[in-house]
């Protein structure tokens, strides 16, 4: 299994095996996804606090950005975008 997503009410948890990155001693190939109301606002807030975040992008109809926490785990923040 490459990824899975579980939803319960307004909450969702998605786990995905990291592709293309060799495992390290810390955070081996795991991405934690957080759904939020506005990923663009969250991106700016993390950036203002000095967190080195990856450039935002659109994927799977979501605004997305990510960064690695001190333990090496990749944390991804996403919010749905409106498609017209």
Number of C-alpha atoms within 10 A of each C-alpha: 5 8 10 10 10 9 9 7 5 6 10 12 13 14 14 15 15 15 10 7 9 8 13 10 7 12 15 16 17 17 21 16 20 17 19 15 11 16 23 17 11 16 21 13 12 13 13 10 8 9 14 13 16 14 10 15 12 13 12 9 12 18 19 25 22 22 19 17 13 9 10 17 17 18 16 18 22 26 19 17 15 7 6 3
